[in-house]
Every structure is written in C-alpha cells, then in structure tokens.
C-alpha cells in the first residue's frame, strides 16, 4: 500500500485487513488495542475508518429496517390466512 505508515505497531495495510473484524467487534483484546493505537495516531486511517464505520452503520440500520418490514409482511400474511375469507360469506 502506498504511504503505508507504521503507527502503534501496525501498518495501515494491517489495520485495513482487520477493519471488518474491528467494526464487528470481533478482535481479541490485544488486536483491538493495536488497531486503536494505530487509528489514534494515524489521521489517514482515522478518517478512512470513520467513513467506513459510518457507512457500515447506515447499512446495518437499513438491513434492520428491511428485516422489520419482512417481519410485518409475514405477520400480515399469516393473519390473512388465519381469518375467514369475507368474500365467501
């Protein structure tokens, strides 16, 4: 990676490789501390990580909203199936 900086014992490319696990909270304590130390001292990774983190958070909110919509649609379909058909009365 061009401009790869070693900050906090990690290169920018190493932080990038761990970014998904970092955002998901899947890093062990030692790895988390190294990534946080790097991001705290590297303005490039701080900006990039913040941008990616905001994008991921927005996608998670959107996915949750769609899951809720599907859940409501499913509940309505079950309710309609359980109710007698008004046209047959």
N, CA, C and O atoms as CSV, one atom per row, in Angstrom:
chain,resi,resn,atom,element,x,y,z
A,1,UNK,N,N,0.853,-1.174,0.000
A,1,UNK,CA,C,0.000,0.000,0.000
A,1,UNK,C,C,0.897,1.236,0.000
A,1,UNK,O,O,1.801,1.353,0.828
A,2,UNK,N,N,0.649,2.140,-0.915
A,2,UNK,CA,C,1.433,3.364,-0.988
A,2,UNK,C,C,1.154,4.223,0.248
A,2,UNK,O,O,0.001,4.420,0.631
A,3,UNK,N,N,2.207,4.723,0.853
A,3,UNK,CA,C,2.043,5.565,2.040
A,3,UNK,C,C,1.739,4.776,3.294
A,3,UNK,O,O,1.243,5.333,4.273
A,4,UNK,N,N,2.031,3.473,3.279
A,4,UNK,CA,C,1.792,2.618,4.445
A,4,UNK,C,C,2.626,3.116,5.616
A,4,UNK,O,O,3.855,3.140,5.547
A,5,UNK,N,N,1.956,3.512,6.686
A,5,UNK,CA,C,2.650,4.053,7.856
A,5,UNK,C,C,2.601,3.044,8.991
A,5,UNK,O,O,1.604,2.344,9.168
A,6,UNK,N,N,3.686,2.971,9.760
A,6,UNK,CA,C,3.730,2.111,10.939
A,6,UNK,C,C,3.456,2.988,12.153
A,6,UNK,O,O,4.297,3.788,12.561
A,7,UNK,N,N,2.271,2.825,12.721
A,7,UNK,CA,C,1.861,3.593,13.898
A,7,UNK,C,C,1.297,2.603,14.911
A,7,UNK,O,O,0.454,1.774,14.566
A,8,UNK,N,N,1.746,2.682,16.125
A,8,UNK,CA,C,1.240,1.804,17.175
A,8,UNK,C,C,1.558,0.337,16.949
A,8,UNK,O,O,0.866,-0.537,17.471
A,9,UNK,N,N,2.602,0.061,16.172
A,9,UNK,CA,C,2.997,-1.320,15.925
A,9,UNK,C,C,2.277,-1.995,14.783
A,9,UNK,O,O,2.476,-3.187,14.550
A,10,UNK,N,N,1.434,-1.255,14.055
A,10,UNK,CA,C,0.738,-1.808,12.890
A,10,UNK,C,C,0.915,-0.899,11.687
A,10,UNK,O,O,0.996,0.322,11.815
A,11,UNK,N,N,0.973,-1.518,10.519
A,11,UNK,CA,C,0.962,-0.761,9.265
A,11,UNK,C,C,-0.484,-0.446,8.896
A,11,UNK,O,O,-1.409,-1.142,9.316
A,12,UNK,N,N,-0.667,0.599,8.115
A,12,UNK,CA,C,-2.020,0.958,7.654
A,12,UNK,C,C,-2.676,-0.234,6.949
A,12,UNK,O,O,-3.865,-0.489,7.142
A,13,UNK,N,N,-1.911,-0.960,6.140
A,13,UNK,CA,C,-2.462,-2.106,5.416
A,13,UNK,C,C,-2.923,-3.203,6.372
A,13,UNK,O,O,-3.884,-3.913,6.076
A,14,UNK,N,N,-2.254,-3.351,7.509
A,14,UNK,CA,C,-2.674,-4.338,8.500
A,14,UNK,C,C,-3.974,-3.907,9.177
A,14,UNK,O,O,-4.838,-4.737,9.461
A,15,UNK,N,N,-4.106,-2.627,9.429
A,15,UNK,CA,C,-5.356,-2.106,10.001
A,15,UNK,C,C,-6.489,-2.322,9.010
A,15,UNK,O,O,-7.575,-2.757,9.394
A,16,UNK,N,N,-6.247,-2.025,7.753
A,16,UNK,CA,C,-7.257,-2.201,6.712
A,16,UNK,C,C,-7.694,-3.664,6.634
A,16,UNK,O,O,-8.880,-3.947,6.471
A,17,UNK,N,N,-6.748,-4.589,6.750
A,17,UNK,CA,C,-7.075,-6.014,6.694
A,17,UNK,C,C,-7.947,-6.443,7.869
A,17,UNK,O,O,-8.694,-7.416,7.760
A,18,UNK,N,N,-7.864,-5.732,8.988
A,18,UNK,CA,C,-8.629,-6.077,10.194
A,18,UNK,C,C,-9.859,-5.198,10.385
A,18,UNK,O,O,-10.578,-5.350,11.373
A,19,UNK,N,N,-10.110,-4.289,9.461
A,19,UNK,CA,C,-11.167,-3.295,9.640
A,19,UNK,C,C,-12.546,-3.921,9.825
A,19,UNK,O,O,-13.310,-3.483,10.685
A,20,UNK,N,N,-12.870,-4.926,9.043
A,20,UNK,CA,C,-14.183,-5.567,9.162
A,20,UNK,C,C,-14.360,-6.188,10.542
A,20,UNK,O,O,-15.399,-6.008,11.178
A,21,UNK,N,N,-13.347,-6.919,11.008
A,21,UNK,CA,C,-13.420,-7.519,12.341
A,21,UNK,C,C,-13.480,-6.438,13.428
A,21,UNK,O,O,-14.161,-6.607,14.440
A,22,UNK,N,N,-12.766,-5.333,13.213
A,22,UNK,CA,C,-12.783,-4.220,14.168
A,22,UNK,C,C,-14.201,-3.643,14.277
A,22,UNK,O,O,-14.718,-3.441,15.376
A,23,UNK,N,N,-14.807,-3.387,13.139
A,23,UNK,CA,C,-16.156,-2.806,13.117
A,23,UNK,C,C,-17.168,-3.770,13.734
A,23,UNK,O,O,-18.096,-3.342,14.420
A,24,UNK,N,N,-16.992,-5.065,13.492
A,24,UNK,CA,C,-17.915,-6.069,14.018
A,24,UNK,C,C,-17.663,-6.411,15.480
A,24,UNK,O,O,-18.429,-7.160,16.087
A,25,UNK,N,N,-16.578,-5.858,16.055
A,25,UNK,CA,C,-16.249,-6.166,17.447
A,25,UNK,C,C,-15.705,-7.571,17.619
A,25,UNK,O,O,-15.872,-8.178,18.677
A,26,UNK,N,N,-15.052,-8.097,16.583
A,26,UNK,CA,C,-14.596,-9.483,16.599
A,26,UNK,C,C,-13.103,-9.639,16.899
A,26,UNK,O,O,-12.582,-10.753,16.845
A,27,UNK,N,N,-12.412,-8.553,17.210
A,27,UNK,CA,C,-10.983,-8.643,17.512
A,27,UNK,C,C,-10.776,-9.008,18.979
A,27,UNK,O,O,-11.546,-8.605,19.850
A,28,UNK,N,N,-9.703,-9.790,19.237
A,28,UNK,CA,C,-9.366,-10.058,20.629
A,28,UNK,C,C,-8.786,-8.776,21.231
A,28,UNK,O,O,-8.496,-7.820,20.511
A,29,UNK,N,N,-8.624,-8.763,22.531
A,29,UNK,CA,C,-8.206,-7.550,23.242
A,29,UNK,C,C,-6.872,-6.997,22.740
A,29,UNK,O,O,-6.722,-5.784,22.591
A,30,UNK,N,N,-5.909,-7.874,22.479
A,30,UNK,CA,C,-4.584,-7.429,22.034
A,30,UNK,C,C,-4.661,-6.784,20.648
A,30,UNK,O,O,-4.087,-5.720,20.417
A,31,UNK,N,N,-5.371,-7.435,19.737
A,31,UNK,CA,C,-5.515,-6.893,18.380
A,31,UNK,C,C,-6.295,-5.590,18.403
A,31,UNK,O,O,-5.957,-4.646,17.688
A,32,UNK,N,N,-7.334,-5.537,19.220
A,32,UNK,CA,C,-8.143,-4.325,19.351
A,32,UNK,C,C,-7.293,-3.159,19.832
A,32,UNK,O,O,-7.385,-2.055,19.295
A,33,UNK,N,N,-6.464,-3.402,20.847
A,33,UNK,CA,C,-5.607,-2.343,21.388
A,33,UNK,C,C,-4.633,-1.830,20.331
A,33,UNK,O,O,-4.383,-0.627,20.254
A,34,UNK,N,N,-4.082,-2.728,19.518
A,34,UNK,CA,C,-3.138,-2.310,18.472
A,34,UNK,C,C,-3.840,-1.470,17.401
A,34,UNK,O,O,-3.322,-0.441,16.968
A,35,UNK,N,N,-5.014,-1.918,16.984
A,35,UNK,CA,C,-5.755,-1.162,15.964
A,35,UNK,C,C,-6.135,0.208,16.512
A,35,UNK,O,O,-5.995,1.212,15.813
A,36,UNK,N,N,-6.612,0.264,17.744
A,36,UNK,CA,C,-7.000,1.545,18.342
A,36,UNK,C,C,-5.796,2.474,18.483
A,36,UNK,O,O,-5.909,3.679,18.262
A,37,UNK,N,N,-4.647,1.914,18.848
A,37,UNK,CA,C,-3.437,2.734,18.964
A,37,UNK,C,C,-3.030,3.277,17.605
A,37,UNK,O,O,-2.617,4.431,17.495
A,38,UNK,N,N,-3.142,2.458,16.577
A,38,UNK,CA,C,-2.790,2.917,15.232
A,38,UNK,C,C,-3.734,4.030,14.786
A,38,UNK,O,O,-3.292,5.084,14.330
A,39,UNK,N,N,-5.030,3.787,14.923
A,39,UNK,CA,C,-6.021,4.768,14.460
A,39,UNK,C,C,-5.891,6.083,15.234
A,39,UNK,O,O,-6.097,7.160,14.675
A,40,UNK,N,N,-5.549,5.988,16.520
A,40,UNK,CA,C,-5.389,7.202,17.331
A,40,UNK,C,C,-4.221,8.049,16.856
A,40,UNK,O,O,-4.220,9.267,17.029
A,41,UNK,N,N,-3.218,7.400,16.251
A,41,UNK,CA,C,-2.042,8.145,15.812
A,41,UNK,C,C,-1.930,8.340,14.315
A,41,UNK,O,O,-0.984,8.976,13.849
A,42,UNK,N,N,-2.858,7.817,13.559
A,42,UNK,CA,C,-2.790,7.902,12.090
A,42,UNK,C,C,-4.030,8.624,11.572
A,42,UNK,O,O,-5.121,8.054,11.545
A,43,UNK,N,N,-3.862,9.861,11.169
A,43,UNK,CA,C,-5.006,10.647,10.715
A,43,UNK,C,C,-5.661,10.067,9.466
A,43,UNK,O,O,-6.873,10.195,9.291
A,44,UNK,N,N,-4.877,9.431,8.597
A,44,UNK,CA,C,-5.438,8.845,7.378
A,44,UNK,C,C,-6.387,7.694,7.739
A,44,UNK,O,O,-7.515,7.642,7.250
A,45,UNK,N,N,-5.929,6.781,8.589
A,45,UNK,CA,C,-6.764,5.645,8.986
A,45,UNK,C,C,-7.947,6.092,9.838
A,45,UNK,O,O,-9.025,5.503,9.763
A,46,UNK,N,N,-7.751,7.115,10.634
A,46,UNK,CA,C,-8.857,7.641,11.442
A,46,UNK,C,C,-9.981,8.147,10.541
A,46,UNK,O,O,-11.152,7.846,10.775
A,47,UNK,N,N,-9.625,8.915,9.515
A,47,UNK,CA,C,-10.644,9.428,8.586
A,47,UNK,C,C,-11.288,8.292,7.804
A,47,UNK,O,O,-12.512,8.223,7.692
A,48,UNK,N,N,-10.461,7.401,7.264
A,48,UNK,CA,C,-10.985,6.294,6.460
A,48,UNK,C,C,-11.857,5.383,7.315
A,48,UNK,O,O,-12.959,5.018,6.906
A,49,UNK,N,N,-11.371,5.015,8.499
A,49,UNK,CA,C,-12.139,4.139,9.385
A,49,UNK,C,C,-13.447,4.766,9.803
A,49,UNK,O,O,-14.465,4.078,9.886
A,50,UNK,N,N,-13.439,6.060,10.067
A,50,UNK,CA,C,-14.675,6.745,10.437
A,50,UNK,C,C,-15.678,6.739,9.308
A,50,UNK,O,O,-16.874,6.549,9.529
A,51,UNK,N,N,-15.190,6.949,8.095
A,51,UNK,CA,C,-16.058,6.942,6.924
A,51,UNK,C,C,-16.646,5.558,6.685
A,51,UNK,O,O,-17.843,5.417,6.435
A,52,UNK,N,N,-15.801,4.545,6.762
A,52,UNK,CA,C,-16.275,3.173,6.565
A,52,UNK,C,C,-17.225,2.784,7.692
A,52,UNK,O,O,-18.263,2.168,7.448
A,53,UNK,N,N,-16.874,3.138,8.913
A,53,UNK,CA,C,-17.734,2.819,10.049
A,53,UNK,C,C,-19.116,3.438,9.911
A,53,UNK,O,O,-20.122,2.793,10.206
A,54,UNK,N,N,-19.166,4.685,9.464
A,54,UNK,CA,C,-20.454,5.351,9.265
A,54,UNK,C,C,-21.258,4.655,8.171
A,54,UNK,O,O,-22.473,4.502,8.293
A,55,UNK,N,N,-20.583,4.234,7.105
A,55,UNK,CA,C,-21.263,3.521,6.013
A,55,UNK,C,C,-21.813,2.181,6.493
A,55,UNK,O,O,-22.948,1.822,6.182
A,56,UNK,N,N,-21.011,1.450,7.246
A,56,UNK,CA,C,-21.444,0.157,7.768
A,56,UNK,C,C,-22.632,0.338,8.714
A,56,UNK,O,O,-23.590,-0.433,8.660
A,57,UNK,N,N,-22.573,1.336,9.566
A,57,UNK,CA,C,-23.680,1.592,10.491
A,57,UNK,C,C,-24.964,1.906,9.723
A,57,UNK,O,O,-26.038,1.431,10.091
A,58,UNK,N,N,-24.859,2.698,8.667
A,58,UNK,CA,C,-26.032,3.033,7.851
A,58,UNK,C,C,-26.595,1.781,7.183
A,58,UNK,O,O,-27.812,1.601,7.125
A,59,UNK,N,N,-25.717,0.918,6.681
A,59,UNK,CA,C,-26.177,-0.326,6.053
A,59,UNK,C,C,-26.856,-1.243,7.068
A,59,UNK,O,O,-27.863,-1.880,6.756
A,60,UNK,N,N,-26.312,-1.311,8.272
A,60,UNK,CA,C,-26.933,-2.139,9.312
A,60,UNK,C,C,-28.313,-1.613,9.679
A,60,UNK,O,O,-29.240,-2.395,9.890
A,61,UNK,N,N,-28.457,-0.294,9.757
A,61,UNK,CA,C,-29.773,0.290,10.053
A,61,UNK,C,C,-30.754,-0.041,8.937
A,61,UNK,O,O,-31.908,-0.383,9.198
A,62,UNK,N,N,-30.297,0.059,7.699
A,62,UNK,CA,C,-31.161,-0.227,6.556
A,62,UNK,C,C,-31.570,-1.699,6.554
A,62,UNK,O,O,-32.730,-2.024,6.301
A,63,UNK,N,N,-30.619,-2.586,6.836
A,63,UNK,CA,C,-30.916,-4.019,6.869
A,63,UNK,C,C,-31.929,-4.323,7.973
A,63,UNK,O,O,-32.842,-5.125,7.775
A,64,UNK,N,N,-31.769,-3.687,9.129
A,64,UNK,CA,C,-32.704,-3.909,10.234
A,64,UNK,C,C,-34.101,-3.428,9.858
A,64,UNK,O,O,-35.091,-4.079,10.194
A,65,UNK,N,N,-34.190,-2.308,9.172
A,65,UNK,CA,C,-35.496,-1.782,8.751
A,65,UNK,C,C,-36.162,-2.736,7.764
A,65,UNK,O,O,-37.369,-2.968,7.837
A,66,UNK,N,N,-35.370,-3.291,6.837
A,66,UNK,CA,C,-35.933,-4.237,5.867
A,66,UNK,C,C,-36.359,-5.530,6.552
A,66,UNK,O,O,-37.373,-6.121,6.182
A,67,UNK,N,N,-35.600,-5.970,7.538
A,67,UNK,CA,C,-35.965,-7.182,8.280
A,67,UNK,C,C,-37.290,-6.952,9.005
A,67,UNK,O,O,-38.142,-7.839,9.050
A,68,UNK,N,N,-37.456,-5.755,9.571
A,68,UNK,CA,C,-38.708,-5.427,10.255
A,68,UNK,C,C,-39.860,-5.407,9.264
A,68,UNK,O,O,-40.948,-5.893,9.571
A,69,UNK,N,N,-39.633,-4.842,8.060
A,69,UNK,CA,C,-40.669,-4.817,7.033
A,69,UNK,C,C,-41.081,-6.233,6.643
A,69,UNK,O,O,-42.271,-6.517,6.508
A,70,UNK,N,N,-40.097,-7.130,6.459
A,70,UNK,CA,C,-40.395,-8.510,6.088
A,70,UNK,C,C,-41.152,-9.208,7.216
A,70,UNK,O,O,-42.047,-10.015,6.965
A,71,UNK,N,N,-40.794,-8.896,8.440
A,71,UNK,CA,C,-41.466,-9.500,9.592
A,71,UNK,C,C,-42.927,-9.071,9.629
A,71,UNK,O,O,-43.812,-9.888,9.883
A,72,UNK,N,N,-43.177,-7.797,9.376
A,72,UNK,CA,C,-44.557,-7.284,9.358
A,72,UNK,C,C,-45.331,-7.914,8.208
A,72,UNK,O,O,-46.479,-8.319,8.387
A,73,UNK,N,N,-44.715,-8.004,7.021
A,73,UNK,CA,C,-45.372,-8.625,5.868
A,73,UNK,C,C,-45.727,-10.080,6.162
A,73,UNK,O,O,-46.809,-10.550,5.809
A,74,UNK,N,N,-44.804,-10.785,6.810
A,74,UNK,CA,C,-45.037,-12.186,7.149
A,74,UNK,C,C,-46.179,-12.318,8.152
A,74,UNK,O,O,-47.026,-13.202,8.021
A,75,UNK,N,N,-46.201,-11.452,9.139
A,75,UNK,CA,C,-47.272,-11.487,10.144
A,75,UNK,C,C,-48.624,-11.190,9.498
A,75,UNK,O,O,-49.620,-11.835,9.825
A,76,UNK,N,N,-48.666,-10.225,8.589
A,76,UNK,CA,C,-49.930,-9.906,7.902
A,76,UNK,C,C,-50.392,-11.083,7.053
A,76,UNK,O,O,-51.586,-11.379,7.008
A,77,UNK,N,N,-49.477,-11.748,6.390
A,77,UNK,CA,C,-49.841,-12.901,5.559
A,77,UNK,C,C,-50.400,-14.026,6.425
A,77,UNK,O,O,-51.381,-14.667,6.046
A,78,UNK,N,N,-49.785,-14.273,7.585
A,78,UNK,CA,C,-50.292,-15.313,8.490
A,78,UNK,C,C,-51.676,-14.935,9.024
A,78,UNK,O,O,-52.557,-15.787,9.141
A,79,UNK,N,N,-51.856,-13.663,9.342
A,79,UNK,CA,C,-53.147,-13.194,9.844
A,79,UNK,C,C,-54.221,-13.342,8.780
A,79,UNK,O,O,-55.324,-13.809,9.062
A,80,UNK,N,N,-53.895,-12.944,7.557
A,80,UNK,CA,C,-54.866,-13.074,6.463
A,80,UNK,C,C,-55.230,-14.541,6.224
A,80,UNK,O,O,-56.390,-14.855,5.959
A,81,UNK,N,N,-54.260,-15.426,6.314
A,81,UNK,CA,C,-54.516,-16.849,6.106
A,81,UNK,C,C,-55.370,-17.417,7.226
A,81,UNK,O,O,-56.155,-18.336,6.992
A,82,UNK,N,N,-55.238,-16.898,8.421
A,82,UNK,CA,C,-55.988,-17.427,9.552
A,82,UNK,C,C,-57.412,-16.892,9.614
A,82,UNK,O,O,-58.288,-17.539,10.188
A,83,UNK,N,N,-57.657,-15.725,9.033
A,83,UNK,CA,C,-59.001,-15.143,9.063
A,83,UNK,C,C,-59.872,-15.728,7.968
A,83,UNK,O,O,-59.373,-16.072,6.896
A,84,UNK,N,N,-61.161,-15.846,8.222
A,84,UNK,CA,C,-62.052,-16.342,7.175
A,84,UNK,C,C,-62.126,-15.342,6.023
A,84,UNK,O,O,-62.038,-14.132,6.229
A,85,UNK,N,N,-62.283,-15.851,4.842
A,85,UNK,CA,C,-62.366,-15.013,3.649
A,85,UNK,C,C,-63.729,-14.341,3.638
A,85,UNK,O,O,-64.755,-15.020,3.595
A,86,UNK,N,N,-63.751,-13.001,3.676
A,86,UNK,CA,C,-65.009,-12.257,3.728
A,86,UNK,C,C,-65.839,-12.445,2.458
A,86,UNK,O,O,-67.062,-12.313,2.500
A,87,UNK,N,N,-65.205,-12.745,1.350
A,87,UNK,CA,C,-65.940,-12.909,0.093
A,87,UNK,C,C,-66.788,-14.181,0.091
A,87,UNK,O,O,-67.773,-14.263,-0.642
A,88,UNK,N,N,-66.410,-15.182,0.912
A,88,UNK,CA,C,-67.149,-16.443,0.908
A,88,UNK,C,C,-68.352,-16.397,1.844
A,88,UNK,O,O,-69.098,-17.373,1.925
A,89,UNK,N,N,-68.555,-15.308,2.538
A,89,UNK,CA,C,-69.690,-15.207,3.475
A,89,UNK,C,C,-70.864,-14.545,2.846
A,89,UNK,O,O,-71.899,-14.380,3.491
